[in-house]
Each structure stands twice: as C-alpha cells, then as structure tokens.
C-alpha cells in the first residue's frame, strides 16, 4: 500500500466466520448499553482486539460547533485533551469524517495533517492510523473510530479495515441511540422539575386565595342579612361569584392533592353507604337553588371498602357538582349505591343534555370540557372529572361514564369491597 492512501471498502467481501460471530455478539452487547461512556469504552476495547492494534480511539462530532472531540481512548484521556477541539479541515480524523470514507495512514510522520501533540499528551507513539467513519441510521457520519499501530505485522490488512468499518457502523447507531437516551433522560428530568414547580404553585396559590375569599364571603353574608331586598339581590350576585371562585380554588387544591399521589394515601375501612348519608348529598345548596331533585337509593346493609376517606369524599362531591352543573333547572339527579360481585358501585345519573359517545373517555382528561371554550355556558376549569378519575384509581377503583345522546348521562365508580383487593 502507498504511504498515504484512501480506499473504499468492498462491502460484499466476506469476513471470516470467527470475526463475523464476534461482531454479532458485539452488536447485541452495544444495543444493551445506554450509558455513552460505557458504550465508548466497550467499542474501543473491541476495536483494538479485533484489529490486533496497540490502541484505539474515538472522536465524536459536536453537531453545534462542527468540530471533533476525543471521547474515548485505550490510554487515559487527560482533561486538556478531552477539551481539545479537532478541526475538520486540517486533521486526519476530519478528512475521514468529511469524506465519509475509511483511510489508512501507514506512516503518520509523512502526513501533514497529523498532530504530534496528541501523542505527547497521551504518552503514546502513534505510527499508523486505520480510521473509519462512524455513521448513524441515515448513514451520516457522527464520529471517527481509529485503530493505532498493528501488532505483530507491519501493516493493517483489508480484513482489518472491513472489520473496523463493520464495527464502526454498529457503533455509530449505538452511539446515536445512547445520545438520544441521554437527551430523553434530561428532558424527563426537566419535565419532572417543571411539574413539581407547577404543583407547588397550585398548592400555594389555592392556599393563599382561601383566606381572603373566606373574609369576602363572610362580610357579604353579613351585609346581605342587613340589606333591603334590592341590595340583597346584588349581594347574592357577589356571593354566587364568590361561591364559584371557591369551587375553582377547591379544584386547584384537589389537583395538588392528586399530584401528591400515593404519598398522601391514608387507607381505612369505610362504610360507603354511611359515608354517602353523612355527606348529605341530597341537600346540595346549588341543586336546591336550581330547584333540582336529588334522590338517594342506598342499601340497608353496610358496604365496606378500604380507601382513603377524604379522597373518596372529593370524588363523590366532584361527581355531584358535575351533575348539578349540567342538569337544567328543575332537573332530576339519582344516586344509587349497590353491590356488584366483589365491588361497590356508586352511580349518579342526571337528565341533562348528555355526552357525545366519542367524548365519553376524553371528559376525564385534565382541563378538557365538551363545550367549546369560546361558547361555554358552564364555568369551571375542567378538572373535576379528571381529579375524580385519578383519585379513584389511587384507591384501586375504576370510573366511567355512560350516556344515551340527549337523555342525560350516568357516572359509575367501582371500588373493591374490603378483602377483595388483589
């Protein structure tokens, strides 16, 4: 071979059976490694071993600066070398990357693009370089894999080149996958941090708003009692707005409660029938103001569930508030509690306008409402049902909705009876 020669590998040339089997094993091993540093260390070890080279090194392309950086070597990489940028225009590795072709340098002392400073930094005498590009799945070069100094023979062979090129193709895809995995982990960490900030903000905001709102509602209620009929109507308007705002704040507080998840779960044995009676759902003030009729159908015997009582109260209140909101004036709401196999089913049915079939699942998504936000007739943040769903599932239950067009809708909560949990 000439002292400096660039050549194209014959992809159809057959590797010997031993090396081929080894490459298959390496491919499996590399696909299982997601840590980039561990991956690079494994690649250079295999590269040196397969080509019988004294050492191997990997340079990766920085997509932002379009420069190469040493990322792994058979010799320890000093910090100053790790930070050293390798130009694409006046380096051997840069020439390999830009040509996207292998290159064999038999004598680096006769190569003007060779930088002897690299050998001095790592305390290694480089005489020969067999370099191949590392490509991603799109066959775009992402780095360079180099084998340095053939052991026991004067030159690297064509078979060494083919083996190193095959390893580089495997490694290039694995490196890209590891990079994407790292970026995904970083993105997930950022999302988790943002989610925590959001939850903290909601918790603080809902807490801070409760006190002044309580003062407002107290004074408005007091002034209404002392006002004449005309002023009383105006105070009623203020009070209704305050009640609406209190509901929004409660939704925000419940949202932070849900986000606390299992850390906030405090299970106890609860008679669901007794709980429904204690909550006095049939005497809801908002339903009374709309002249709605709420009927209860409860069993005579206890129905015991092992749940977080406070969470289940939030669920039942949210379902009732939803039914009242979407049931018209003088409408009817029926609440039924019954045993179904090893579960307790809580049903709440209204005679409102119903829910389109294609939206029966979407209504449980956070902030989603059937009405367009531009023409909504009903207020709220669209959190009540999503909160109910998440709290029910935290208690090992299920929730779903049924609706027959314009004939109202029914929501069902299924909770396992105590002793029936799996």
N, C-alpha and C positions, 0 to 999 in steps of 0.2 A: 504494500500500500504506500501511497505517497506520504510525505511528511505531514501534509495538511490536506485532508480530503473529506468532502461532504458526499454522502451517498444515501440512496433511498433503499429502505429495507424491502425485501421481497416478502410480502405478507403471506404468500402461498407456500413458502418454504416450511417444511415440517420440522418442528422441534423434536428432539429425541424424547422418547416416552417418559423418561425419568423427570426431565425438566417440565414437561407438559403436566404431568401429575402434580408436580410441586407447585406449579402456577395455579392449578385448580385449588389446591389446599390454601395457598396464599390468598386467593380471591375470596374464599369463604371466610378466612380469618379477618381480612381487611373489612369486609362488609359487616362484621360483628363489632368493629371498633368505632366508637363515635367521638372519642376524645382525640383532637387533632394532634397533640404532641405524641401521644402513644401510637397513633397511626403512623406518623412520620418516622418514629424510631423503628417501628416494625419494618417499614419499607426499606430503609437504608441497610438494615441488617440483612434482609433477604437479597437486596441488590448486590451487596458485596459478596455474599455467599454464592449466589447463582452464577455470577460472572468471574468468581475467583479473583476479586480485586482486593487491593490492600485497604481500600476505604471507599466510602460512597457519601454523597451529599445531595441535599435537596434545596433548591431555591424556588420560592413561590412568588408569583406575580401579585403585586398590590394593584387592584383594579382602579384605585383612586389616583395614584401617582404614576402608574405605568412603569414602575421600577421593580427589580427583583430583590429579594432579601433571603439571606441564608436562614433556613428554618430547622435544618437537621443535618448532622454530620456524624461520621464514625468517630471523629475526635470531638471532644467538648468544644462548644462554640462560646468564645468569650463574649461578654456583653457588648464590647465595642464592635465585634463582627456582626452580632445579631442586629445592631442598629445601622450597619453599613448598607447603603443603597447601591445596588449594582445596575449601572445604566444598560439599556437595551442596545445602544448604538456602538459601544466600544468594549464589549465583553464577549467571551466565548458563549456563556450561557444566554446572553441577549441575542446573539446570532442564531443559536439553536431555536430559541423561542420565536423570533420573528420569521424565520424560515419555516418553522413548524416541521422540521426535519431533523433526523439524527446527525451527529457529527462526531468524527473520530480525530483527535489530535494526538499524533504519535510522539511528538516532541514539543512540549509547551515552550521551551526556550526559543524556538524558532517561530513562535506565534505572537505577533504584535499585540493581540487582544488579551493575552494572558497577563494577569496582575500578580506579580510575585509577592505582593504584600499579604495576600490571603494565606499563602503557605507559611509566611513568617508568623502571622498572628496565631495560627492553629498549630504551629511547630510540626509541619508535615511537608515533606519533599515531594511535590507533585511532578511527575514526569510525563504521564499520559492521561488523557481525559477521553472517556467514551461517554458522550452526552446524548440524551433523547428528551423530546418534549413530553410533558405530562398533559393529557387532554381531558376535557370534561365530556359529558354525553353528546355535546354538539360538536365534538372534535375541535374545540377551540383550546389553544394552549393556556394552561393555568400555572405552569411551572416547568422546571427542568430537573431531571434526575441524572446524576453523574456517577460513573464508576471510575476510580482513580488507580492507575498502576496495576497492570496484570501480574499476578503472582505465578512464578514458575515458568512462564513463557514470555517471549519478547513482545508479543502483540496480542491485543484482543481479537477474537475471531468474529466471523459473520454470525456464527451461532450466539456468541455473547451479545452482539448487537440485537439480534432478533429476540433473545430472552429479555434483555433490558427494556426493549421497546414494548414487549407484551406486558411486562411488569408495570411499566410507566402508564400504559393505557388503563390497567386495572387500578393503579394507584391514583391516577387523575380523577377518576369517577369517585373513588372512595374519599379523596381529599375534599372534593366539592360537596359530597354528602355530609362529611363531618363539619364543614364550614356552615352549611345550611342548618344542620342540627344545632350548632352553637348559636347561630343567629336566632333560631326558633326559641332556644332556652332563654336568651337575652330578651326577646320580645315577650315571652311569657312572664319573665320576672318584672318587666316594665308594666305589663298589664295588671299583674298582681298588686304592684305598688299603687297604680292608679285606682284600682278597685278599692284598695284599703283607704286611700285618700277620699274617694267618693263616699264610702261607708261612714268614715269618720265625720265628714262634712254633714251628711244627712243626720247622723245621730246628734251632732252638736246643734245644727240648725233647728231640728224638731224640739230639742230640749229648751233652747233659748227662746223659741216662739211661744211655748206653752204658757210661761209666766205672764207676759204682757197680755196675751189673749185671755187668760183667766181673769185678769183685772178688768179688761174691757167688758167681758160678758157679765161680770158681777155688777159693775156700775150700770150697764144698760138694763139689766134685770131690775135693779133697784129703782132707776129712774122711770122705767115703764110702769111700775106699780103706782107711782105718784103722778103720772101724766094723765091728761084727759084723753078722750077717745081718738082724736085726730093725731095727737103726739104719740099715743100708744101704737098706732099703725106704723108710724115712722120708726119707732124703737123696735118694732117687730121685724122690720126690714133689716135694720142693723144687726139684730140678734140672729136672724136667719143667715145673714152673710157670715157672722162670726161662727155659727154652728158649722157652716160649710167649710170655713177655713180650719176649724178644729178637726174635721174629718180628713182634710188633706194632711194636716200635721200628724194625725194618727197613722195615716198610711205611710208617711215618711218614717215614723218611729217603728212601725211594724216591719218596714223594709230593712232597717238596720238590725232588727230582731232576727229576721230570716237570715241575713248575711252572717250572723254570729253562728248559725248552723248548730252542729252537734255540741259545741261548747256551751250553748245556752239551754240544752235539752235537760229537763228535770222530770223524769217519769214518775208517775204514781198511779195507784188504782183509782179509777174514776167511774162512777155510775153515770153513764151518759144520759140516761133518762132523767135522773135527778138534776144533772147539770143544766139541761135544757129548761127544766121547770124553774130553777134558781135564776136563770138569765132573763126570765120574763120576756121572752121574745114576742109573745102575743101582744104586749103592751108598748111596743115601739112607738116613740113620740112622733117620729117622722111619718110613720104609716098612719097614725091617728090624724095627723094634720092633713093627709091626703084622703082621709076617710076610707082607708083601705081596711079590709077584714083579714085578720091572720088567725088561722085555725091550727090547733095542735092535735096530733094523733100519736099518743105515746103509749107504750105497753105498760101493763100493770106490774111487771116484774123487772128487776134491775138488769141492766146491760153493762157489764164491767169491762172496761178497756184499760190497758196500761199505756198511758200517754202523758204528755206534758199538758196539764190542765189549762194553763194560761194560753198556750199555743192554740189549743182546740177552741177556746173561747174566742180568740181572734178570728179563727176560721169561720165559726158559726155567725159571728157578728158581720163579717165581711160578706158572707153569702146572703144574709138577711138585708143588709144595706144595698147590695146589688139588686135584689128582688124588688125592694121598695122603690129604688131609683127608676127602674124600667117598667114598673107596673103603673098603669094610669090611675087617675082619680077614681075613687070608688071601686078599685080593683080588688082581687082576691089573691091571697097567698096561703098555701097549705104546707105545713111542716109535719113530716112523718118520720118516726123512728121505729126501726124494726130489725129483727134478726134475720140474716140470710146466711144459712150454713154456719161457718165459723167466723162470721163477720157481723158487725153492726152497720146498718145503712142509715144515714141521715139524708132525707130527701127534702128539698124545698122547691115547690112548684108555684109559678105565678101565671097570670093570664095576660101578660104583657104582649108585646108585638112579636116575640120570638127571635130566634137567631138563625141566620142562614146556615145551611148544612156545611158549607165549605169553610165556615169560620168557627165551628164548634171546638176545635183544638187551639186555634190562634188566640182565642179570647183569654187563654191562660198565660200568654206571653206578657212580659213586663211592658207597661205603657201602651199596650195595644187596646184599641176600642173599635167596636163595629162601626160606629159613626165616624164620618169624615171629620177631622179636626176643624175644618173651616165652616161646617154647618152643624156642629154638635148642639143638641138640645139639652144634654145632660152633662153636668160638670164632672170633675174628678181627674185623677192622674192616670187612670188605667192600671192601678196597682193592686186593687182589692183581690181580684181573682188569682193573679199570679202569686201573691203572698199566700192566699189560701192553699193553692196547689203545693207550694214549696213547704209550707208548714205541715200539711197532711202527709207528704212524702217523708218528711223528717220523722214522723210518727208511724212509719211503716204502713201508711194507708194509700188509698187511691181516690182520685176525684175526677169526675167527668160531667159533661153537660149533654142534655138531650133536648131537642126542640122539633116541633112539627110545624114549621112555617110560621104562620101568623097566630097560632093557637098557644102562645106562651112558651115557656121553657122550664126545664127542671134540672137542678144540680144535685148530684149524688156524691156523698162522701162515704167511703167504705173503710172501716177500721177493724183490725182483727180483735176478736174477743180475747180477754186476758187468758193466757195459756195456749192460745192458738198461733202465736207468733212463731215464725220459722227462723 
